[in-house]
């Protein structure tokens, strides 16, 4: 129901399938650190270790029960309100903006503003890998279209951050100015080079466009020849990324029961969770204008 899979790692829809620089509700809450977790994370896993996650509610009538359960566990969550790409692509796999808007608008009748205000909802995950042409029928989605998607989401839910899973280094190639897109997403894999350089380049790119940044690891395919990360790699790469004060969440791809059941992986994730809990609290809404 909440599954995600890859192109190499895309959202999968099972059916196919207000100031923006303020941290909503944080001052009045017990929120500390930044959210830590994975995509495709079971609701039952939200808790002391996995304080954050990303879910595709699939149906509007599922959303409120999921949010109530996550809030009860003191969790925070990114919502994929568009769902998987099967709901907004043409037969040839190319992106259709009007269909995307229709998918998002399904949630307009659900009242979940309180979860935005209290910080339970991190933001709306508007699109996955827009820069990946092979993921979209041979045509990547332009940055200008990503900004239009963010504008549409913001028109429905003005207090909710808009998030695109694309490296800020790609987002920064936009010749225009982002007004509605709030955050990019830097998900590390070894083929992208040395982790310290990868992170610093993406943080700098995000700042250059006034964007926030979510970080994470491709746990299952991020190693050499798309191998899963070892426990040592999880600890080492994750620790480097969490040492930077700018990121607003640490969410990795993706939950897999067998992988997460390994004792050394459990230990590595627990260590990173503690580091995330000590991280400076940071909103995924746009950085204040300088």
Buried (B, 14 or more C-beta within 10 A) or exposed (E): EBBBBBBBBBBBBBEEBEEBEEBBBBEEBEBBBBBBBBBBBBBEBBEEBBBBBBBBBBEBEBBBEBBBBBBEBBBBBBBBBBBBBBBBBEEEBEBBEEBBBEBBBBBEEBEBBEBBBBBBBBBBBBBBBBBBEEBBBEEBBEBEBBBBBBBBBBEBBEBBBBBBBBBBBBBBEBEEEBEBBBBBBBBBBBEBEEBEEBBEBBBEBBBEBBBBBBBBBBBBBBBEEBEBBBBEBBBEBBBBBBEBEBBBBBBBBBBBEEEBEBEEBEEBBEBBBBBBBEBEBBBBBBBEEE
